[in-house]
């Protein structure tokens, strides 16, 4: 066991990643970038789990990360499918263009 | 026998329920059987109970039947219980028996009407409510019956509701009596808060114990009860509804607006006589109001052309006599006059109904005439009723009851010469306007052909009432005529006996002669004025002052115009100018505010995914901040 990563540092990095991702979700209009930003946020959360797991020497954090990974894969597949439909219908990837509900 | 008492009001109510629920499915014969039968059975039960009551001497001369406790709220525990004493027995007998006769008459009279079942349902409900009123053991139950009869009165005045005028008359009757009823319920509140009960006998005992004669509370209570009585009995100043109430069918006028409901005020005052005795001022007011009413209505009756309106004013006037009697402490005399009046006035209304029916719904008696030979039975019975109303001496019931009132007014310490003179003038007017009807309607040339003659079912009740209008008087004869005191002795068990001031009793004979002379003079005056072709009355009415007076009396002394000007119009004006009710502003404001807020929130529903995400993020931040820092 070499010197482990400081908990605070790890959490600060996770928070920074999360805020970057959030900023991406809010600021980007291209839906692909929004999806990417969501991935960043998910990984920020995963990082926080892993760091916390390392701190207490438990495997729970890593288990949670695998869960998140699986969920992210599912989310991306659904998200990309939706994105394709959206592009077929609206001929654009601008998220704001999909502002009206119909049917 | 007495335990059947509960059946008496229950039977008409049951009849009402059957007719109201299944009346549409019954044939006319079935409706008549239920409607007349329920009241008939009730009448038989009343006779049985009366026999039971008279057959045994009960301690205190009353019988109470407790049915069930109505409610129990705090210290307030009114019961549904029936109280039978001499006073309520007389009322009960008149209501059931006269009610039965009128129902019987109606079964033929109304046969061609569309709402046959509806009519009998209302009539049964009325009889049930009226019996509740007179048999009630406490004032709250009495009030229930009181409002019940008011409701039925409203429904039956507006029976022919397709005519807007009838609906107007019904509403007028309802609203005007409501004025009195409001006073009465306030009186009930006053009695309950001060004496802690509404049970009538208990109330009378406590009032006599705790309140001094002439004390403020007694005066207030008596005045408020009097207000209720004035409204229901159409006395000054709430008399304006009764003439218009003639819009209802004739049997309704006979039952509700002559024989029973309008005398509920008399009953109320007699029932609560202790309170009135404790408030001499109010009792004096009762006498004065009675005297004024009987004169005003008498003069108005002289000028009416609608046969039923004459009778309506006459009813107001006769109830004025009852109030006069109550006011001078002649309690039994008032009830005696109530009873005879119920007989002869119901008779007159039923007779008028036959006449109106026979002449294609013609109400104007100056278009009638010469009916004497065309409907002879009706003529003779009407003549008997009219004689009784005019107090034709010695042979009619009306003579004995009116003579008793006049005598008491003269001789009682509470009476006065002025009240007596007013009563005497009223007696003159009574025979004048009564025989005006007789001469104008039944004598002279026939102006219309009779289209429908009354059948046996309509004639029989009229004949029975005619017999009663004569015989009912002989149960009470003045001292000068052999002194029979069956009625007053009987009522003496429930009401205090009349007091006669010393020296007054000797005048009986002289007073009777004067009263007889006056009533005969009225009949002769009517003959002189209204008989034959050259009616002197037409000449008098043709002169300028005569015309003015005629118009004034015809409009019922202008009371309607007065109320219209000072109450109805300002109220309507106020209602109209405030039709966007200012209290509504609060609610309109609330609606406006909600609408604005809604608009504001709907702005947030813009469909922009990034805006929603920002909202979620912001919300999460707020929640986490709260969780962390608080």
Interface residues (C-beta under 8 A of the other chain):
Chain A: X22 X25 X26 X27 X28 X29 X34 X95 X96 X98 X99 X100 X101
Chain B: X606 X607 X608 X609 X610 X613 X614 X617
